[in-house]
């Protein structure tokens, strides 16, 4: 066989199957999105949008599997690069939000742990933060812990910290 003959054959059967499986997985991700996230996806094909909506309603495992295969087949007929790019962006956004959430939890734990420097650092980073309210929530949390009560102050502090960071982002 010559090199010219190999070029005319196109992709191997395995490569085609890998591509089909990848598109089916993209379809599965689309089915798993919330309504709001799905509305942000650039789905121009109406048949694909209907197939996704139907797959979301199917409860039977075998029926759902067949519908996901159908979605993969429909996706082979369109340019899925815009959809995969939008899914990647959504995934990255979720990672950023998760990291911000973890940072807020760590900040809350530092404040509730009695670290006076944590409150001062927070007030320095967020000048509009209310130092008195932060200390009050810290004391309230300590009282709740000693009385074995539910962590109401901890939740209030987390909400307050989230408001601070969101107002600073806007």
Backbone bond lengths (Angstrom), bond angles and torsions (degrees), N, CA, C in turn:
res aa  C-N    CA-C-N  psi(-1)  N-CA   C-N-CA  omega(-1)  CA-C   N-CA-C  phi
1 X - - - 1.454 - - 1.514 109.55 -
2 X 1.284 114.24 144.55 1.459 120.24 179.13 1.513 109.33 -98.72
3 X 1.330 115.78 163.44 1.471 121.05 177.71 1.522 111.20 -62.95
4 X 1.319 117.36 -31.00 1.467 121.18 -179.36 1.525 111.02 -65.78
5 X 1.334 117.44 -36.46 1.457 121.47 -179.31 1.528 111.23 -65.79
6 X 1.337 117.70 -37.16 1.462 121.27 -178.71 1.517 112.00 -67.44
7 X 1.308 118.23 -34.52 1.461 122.00 -178.77 1.520 111.35 -68.05
8 X 1.304 117.84 -31.67 1.453 121.18 -176.93 1.525 112.29 -78.72
9 X 1.330 117.51 -18.00 1.456 120.92 -176.73 1.526 113.11 -72.11
10 X 1.309 118.09 -26.49 1.455 121.17 -179.67 1.516 111.14 84.56
11 X 1.327 116.57 -166.81 1.471 119.36 -177.15 1.534 110.78 -70.14
12 X 1.312 114.75 152.80 1.465 119.64 -179.57 1.531 109.57 -71.12
13 X 1.320 114.12 165.95 1.463 120.20 179.06 1.526 110.11 -62.23
14 X 1.326 117.14 -38.27 1.467 121.48 178.91 1.526 111.24 -65.16
15 X 1.318 116.81 -40.35 1.464 120.67 179.55 1.524 110.75 -65.00
16 X 1.322 116.03 -40.57 1.463 120.24 178.24 1.523 110.04 -64.04
17 X 1.335 116.65 -41.89 1.458 120.55 -179.81 1.520 111.36 -65.68
18 X 1.351 117.51 -40.22 1.465 120.72 176.88 1.527 110.67 -61.36
19 X 1.319 115.95 -41.58 1.472 119.92 178.97 1.527 110.75 -64.72
20 X 1.322 117.49 -42.20 1.470 120.83 178.92 1.524 110.97 -63.79
21 X 1.327 117.06 -40.80 1.468 121.28 179.24 1.523 110.38 -65.44
22 X 1.320 116.09 -40.19 1.470 120.18 179.22 1.527 110.32 -63.60
23 X 1.327 117.28 -42.33 1.468 120.01 178.99 1.527 110.70 -66.88
24 X 1.317 117.66 -35.23 1.461 120.30 177.47 1.530 110.13 -66.10
25 X 1.320 117.48 -37.35 1.470 120.68 177.79 1.525 110.98 -66.85
26 X 1.329 116.42 -36.16 1.475 119.89 174.98 1.525 109.08 -62.69
27 X 1.335 116.01 -41.27 1.459 120.40 177.08 1.517 111.64 -61.81
28 X 1.334 117.91 -40.11 1.461 122.10 177.69 1.528 110.39 -62.72
29 X 1.324 116.20 -40.37 1.466 119.82 177.84 1.524 110.47 -63.48
30 X 1.326 116.88 -40.34 1.467 120.36 179.02 1.523 110.75 -62.99
31 X 1.315 116.90 -41.32 1.470 120.99 -179.86 1.523 109.99 -64.77
32 X 1.318 117.83 -33.75 1.453 122.01 -177.32 1.525 114.74 -80.45
33 X 1.314 118.20 -5.85 1.466 120.69 -179.07 1.524 111.45 -75.25
34 X 1.330 115.66 157.53 1.464 120.25 173.74 1.530 108.51 -75.13
35 X 1.310 116.41 167.58 1.468 120.91 -179.96 1.530 111.14 -58.33
36 X 1.318 115.99 -43.10 1.469 120.92 -178.21 1.526 110.97 -65.41
37 X 1.345 116.34 -42.73 1.461 119.87 179.57 1.529 110.89 -68.23
38 X 1.325 116.15 -39.41 1.461 120.10 179.97 1.525 111.33 -65.06
39 X 1.334 116.87 -35.07 1.462 120.52 179.50 1.529 111.11 -65.16
40 X 1.325 117.69 -24.61 1.460 121.33 -179.77 1.531 112.88 -83.30
41 X 1.320 117.21 -8.93 1.461 120.92 -178.67 1.530 110.33 -80.04
42 X 1.330 116.50 139.91 1.475 120.27 -178.91 1.532 111.84 -81.96
43 X 1.323 116.10 72.77 1.469 120.84 -179.90 1.523 107.49 -99.79
44 X 1.336 115.23 106.91 1.460 120.65 -177.25 1.529 112.33 -92.39
45 X 1.304 117.58 -25.73 1.462 122.60 -177.93 1.525 109.53 -79.11
46 X 1.316 116.64 118.15 1.467 120.84 -177.83 1.527 111.80 -67.87
47 X 1.339 116.92 -35.09 1.475 119.89 177.65 1.519 110.52 -62.13
48 X 1.328 116.89 -40.06 1.451 121.05 178.91 1.524 110.67 -65.92
49 X 1.326 116.97 -42.65 1.466 120.68 179.41 1.532 110.56 -62.16
50 X 1.332 116.73 -41.53 1.470 120.54 178.26 1.524 111.31 -66.35
51 X 1.328 116.49 -40.16 1.462 120.53 -179.97 1.533 110.61 -64.67
52 X 1.326 117.05 -38.17 1.468 120.85 177.95 1.521 110.12 -66.40
53 X 1.330 116.04 -43.94 1.462 119.97 179.29 1.536 110.52 -61.23
54 X 1.318 116.51 -41.16 1.463 120.42 179.31 1.534 110.92 -66.32
55 X 1.324 116.85 -41.76 1.473 120.29 -179.40 1.521 110.84 -62.90
56 X 1.306 117.03 -32.11 1.464 120.80 179.33 1.527 111.58 -68.01
57 X 1.344 116.55 -27.21 1.466 120.64 -178.17 1.526 112.92 -89.24
58 X 1.332 117.57 -20.00 1.465 121.26 -176.36 1.526 110.03 -73.22
59 X 1.310 116.02 129.49 1.463 121.91 -179.51 1.534 112.17 -100.27
60 X 1.312 117.60 -28.90 1.459 122.49 -178.43 1.530 110.07 -68.97
61 X 1.315 116.14 132.37 1.466 119.76 -178.82 1.520 112.66 -62.22
62 X 1.332 117.10 -45.12 1.464 119.14 -177.61 1.526 110.70 -69.49
63 X 1.314 116.84 -38.73 1.460 119.87 177.38 1.515 111.67 -65.64
64 X 1.303 115.71 -39.54 1.476 120.51 178.38 1.530 110.50 -65.62
65 X 1.328 116.13 -41.79 1.470 120.45 179.12 1.524 110.74 -60.92
66 X 1.342 116.61 -44.42 1.468 120.05 178.73 1.528 110.62 -64.22
67 X 1.343 116.28 -39.01 1.465 119.33 179.17 1.526 110.54 -65.82
68 X 1.335 117.53 -38.35 1.468 120.55 177.78 1.526 110.79 -65.72
69 X 1.331 116.99 -36.25 1.469 119.70 175.36 1.522 110.04 -64.38
70 X 1.320 116.93 -39.72 1.462 121.33 177.84 1.530 110.69 -63.85
71 X 1.319 116.43 -40.85 1.464 120.26 177.41 1.527 109.46 -61.63
72 X 1.331 117.04 -42.28 1.467 120.57 176.84 1.514 111.54 -60.40
73 X 1.329 116.84 -39.74 1.467 120.93 178.21 1.528 110.55 -64.64
74 X 1.338 116.69 -43.02 1.466 119.71 177.97 1.527 111.26 -63.70
75 X 1.313 116.26 -36.75 1.466 119.93 -177.93 1.525 111.48 -69.73
76 X 1.338 117.60 -25.39 1.467 119.36 176.61 1.520 110.84 -67.13
77 X 1.322 116.74 -23.97 1.463 120.45 -178.23 1.520 114.07 -86.98
78 X 1.325 117.79 -5.47 1.464 120.51 -179.96 1.525 109.83 -121.97
79 X 1.313 115.83 169.65 1.463 120.45 174.29 1.523 107.26 -86.32
80 X 1.314 115.85 107.21 1.467 121.04 -174.11 1.530 112.65 -90.38
81 X 1.315 118.04 5.27 1.471 119.85 -176.16 1.531 111.63 -64.39
82 X 1.329 117.88 -37.75 1.472 120.60 179.50 1.532 110.26 -66.87
83 X 1.321 116.46 -38.25 1.465 120.91 179.94 1.527 110.02 -68.01
84 X 1.336 117.22 -45.12 1.466 119.58 -179.92 1.524 110.81 -65.85
85 X 1.328 117.54 -35.65 1.470 120.16 177.06 1.523 110.49 -65.22
86 X 1.337 117.29 -41.08 1.466 121.12 178.94 1.531 110.55 -66.57
87 X 1.331 117.69 -38.15 1.467 120.89 177.12 1.530 110.99 -65.85
88 X 1.328 116.67 -40.74 1.466 120.33 177.26 1.522 110.94 -62.22
89 X 1.322 116.37 -42.70 1.469 120.73 178.63 1.525 110.88 -63.08
90 X 1.319 116.40 -41.43 1.455 121.18 178.22 1.531 110.85 -63.51
91 X 1.321 116.37 -40.33 1.466 121.21 178.97 1.531 110.44 -64.96
92 X 1.321 116.85 -43.16 1.468 120.59 178.81 1.518 110.91 -64.40
93 X 1.318 117.04 -39.86 1.458 121.21 178.24 1.531 109.93 -62.53
94 X 1.313 116.74 -40.50 1.466 120.87 177.60 1.520 111.89 -63.20
95 X 1.328 116.74 -37.76 1.462 120.13 178.20 1.525 110.91 -66.79
96 X 1.334 116.92 -39.24 1.467 120.67 178.72 1.525 110.03 -64.67
97 X 1.328 116.63 -42.69 1.463 120.52 179.18 1.525 111.20 -64.98
98 X 1.328 117.30 -39.28 1.464 120.80 178.71 1.527 110.83 -64.88
99 X 1.316 116.58 -39.52 1.471 120.27 179.36 1.530 109.84 -66.31
100 X 1.333 117.06 -42.40 1.467 120.46 178.56 1.529 110.43 -62.56
101 X 1.326 117.04 -39.20 1.457 122.10 178.73 1.531 110.16 -63.03
102 X 1.329 116.80 -44.15 1.464 120.70 179.72 1.526 111.08 -64.79
103 X 1.331 116.66 -37.68 1.467 120.08 178.24 1.529 110.70 -65.16
104 X 1.338 116.70 -40.29 1.466 120.46 177.09 1.532 110.67 -63.09
105 X 1.325 116.79 -42.66 1.462 119.93 178.65 1.528 111.18 -61.88
106 X 1.327 116.80 -41.30 1.465 120.56 179.91 1.525 110.33 -65.51
107 X 1.330 116.58 -40.91 1.460 121.00 178.45 1.530 110.33 -63.32
108 X 1.329 115.82 -43.32 1.463 120.25 178.29 1.522 110.77 -61.26
109 X 1.329 117.25 -43.57 1.462 120.90 -179.50 1.530 111.06 -64.29
110 X 1.336 116.81 -37.52 1.471 119.60 177.48 1.526 111.05 -64.06
111 X 1.328 115.96 -42.94 1.467 119.91 -179.42 1.528 110.12 -67.36
112 X 1.324 116.75 -45.54 1.466 120.21 -178.19 1.523 112.25 -70.19
113 X 1.321 116.20 -22.31 1.454 120.34 178.79 1.518 113.08 -75.28
114 X 1.326 117.28 -2.32 1.456 120.89 177.94 1.515 113.53 92.01
115 X 1.322 117.48 10.75 1.461 121.46 179.83 1.531 109.30 -75.34
116 X 1.343 116.47 104.65 1.471 120.79 -178.63 1.516 110.83 -66.73
117 X 1.309 117.62 -30.39 1.460 121.18 178.79 1.519 112.38 -66.44
118 X 1.327 116.70 -27.09 1.463 120.35 -179.78 1.524 110.64 -66.21
119 X 1.324 117.00 -40.39 1.471 120.52 178.76 1.525 109.38 -66.98
120 X 1.325 116.95 -43.48 1.468 120.36 -179.54 1.532 111.15 -63.60
121 X 1.323 116.48 -40.97 1.463 120.82 177.92 1.523 110.31 -63.67
122 X 1.327 116.35 -42.38 1.462 120.89 179.20 1.521 110.96 -62.75
123 X 1.331 117.38 -44.16 1.470 121.13 -179.78 1.529 109.89 -65.95
124 X 1.322 116.67 -34.07 1.466 119.47 178.15 1.532 110.41 -68.67
125 X 1.334 116.51 -42.05 1.466 121.06 -179.32 1.529 112.56 -73.26
126 X 1.317 116.04 -33.57 1.470 122.29 179.82 1.523 108.23 -124.92
127 X 1.334 117.98 87.86 1.471 121.18 -174.72 1.533 113.97 -58.65
128 X 1.314 118.06 -25.72 1.463 120.42 -179.02 1.532 112.21 -84.63
129 X 1.338 117.35 3.88 1.468 121.09 177.51 1.527 109.85 -71.05
130 X 1.318 115.78 144.04 1.458 122.15 -178.58 1.527 109.27 -93.96
131 X 1.334 115.96 103.17 1.460 122.56 -177.61 1.528 110.87 -58.65
132 X 1.328 115.86 -40.93 1.462 120.37 -177.76 1.534 110.50 -63.46
133 X 1.317 116.76 -43.60 1.463 120.04 179.94 1.531 110.45 -65.12
134 X 1.324 117.18 -38.85 1.462 120.53 178.62 1.529 111.14 -62.41
135 X 1.317 116.34 -46.08 1.469 119.96 179.27 1.526 111.34 -65.50
136 X 1.328 115.25 -38.15 1.466 119.41 179.90 1.534 110.10 -63.43
137 X 1.336 116.72 -43.29 1.464 119.97 178.06 1.527 111.06 -65.92
138 X 1.324 116.68 -34.61 1.459 120.90 176.77 1.530 111.03 -62.98
139 X 1.334 115.73 -46.27 1.474 120.13 178.98 1.526 111.12 -65.80
140 X 1.324 116.11 -41.83 1.462 120.64 179.79 1.533 110.32 -61.24
141 X 1.313 116.60 -39.38 1.468 120.61 178.74 1.532 110.25 -63.72
142 X 1.313 116.85 -42.56 1.463 120.13 179.42 1.532 111.24 -62.69
143 X 1.339 116.46 -40.06 1.469 120.08 177.36 1.526 110.85 -64.67
144 X 1.339 116.17 -42.00 1.465 120.26 179.61 1.524 110.77 -62.66
145 X 1.311 116.70 -40.57 1.467 119.92 179.71 1.522 111.52 -65.33
146 X 1.331 116.55 -43.37 1.466 118.94 -178.58 1.529 111.44 -68.25
147 X 1.337 117.61 -28.02 1.462 121.33 179.27 1.532 111.94 -93.94
148 X 1.338 117.42 4.30 1.479 123.15 -178.65 1.525 112.00 55.08
149 X 1.331 115.92 43.58 1.470 121.27 178.14 1.526 109.52 -98.48
150 X 1.338 117.08 164.95 1.470 120.17 177.44 1.536 110.61 -61.43
151 X 1.346 116.88 152.01 1.466 121.05 -175.20 1.534 114.02 -80.00
152 X 1.311 117.28 64.11 1.460 122.15 -179.03 1.530 110.46 -65.31
153 X 1.329 117.00 -45.28 1.463 120.97 -178.32 1.524 110.87 -63.98
154 X 1.311 116.87 -35.42 1.459 120.88 178.48 1.525 110.06 -62.31
155 X 1.319 116.47 -43.62 1.478 120.74 178.38 1.516 110.96 -65.88
156 X 1.328 116.55 -42.75 1.462 120.50 178.92 1.530 110.71 -61.88
157 X 1.322 116.37 -41.03 1.455 120.62 179.09 1.522 110.64 -63.79
158 X 1.319 117.06 -42.14 1.460 120.12 179.40 1.529 110.63 -62.07
159 X 1.328 116.77 -44.38 1.473 120.19 178.31 1.522 110.60 -61.72
160 X 1.333 116.41 -41.29 1.457 120.41 179.92 1.534 110.82 -64.36
161 X 1.322 116.66 -43.52 1.463 120.17 178.66 1.525 111.59 -63.74
162 X 1.323 116.34 -38.89 1.463 119.61 178.28 1.525 110.69 -65.27
163 X 1.329 117.62 -40.88 1.456 120.88 176.51 1.512 110.91 -61.42
164 X 1.319 116.96 -42.24 1.464 120.94 179.23 1.532 111.22 -59.76
165 X 1.326 115.98 -48.40 1.459 119.17 -177.01 1.529 111.88 -69.85
166 X 1.342 117.37 -36.89 1.462 119.68 178.99 1.521 111.28 -69.13
167 X 1.323 117.95 -39.76 1.466 119.60 178.72 1.519 110.43 -68.24
168 X 1.327 116.77 -30.74 1.468 120.08 177.48 1.526 110.71 -72.42
169 X 1.354 117.37 -34.94 1.467 120.74 178.51 1.508 111.35 -68.27
170 X 1.335 117.24 -34.99 1.466 120.20 -179.25 1.486 108.66 -81.64
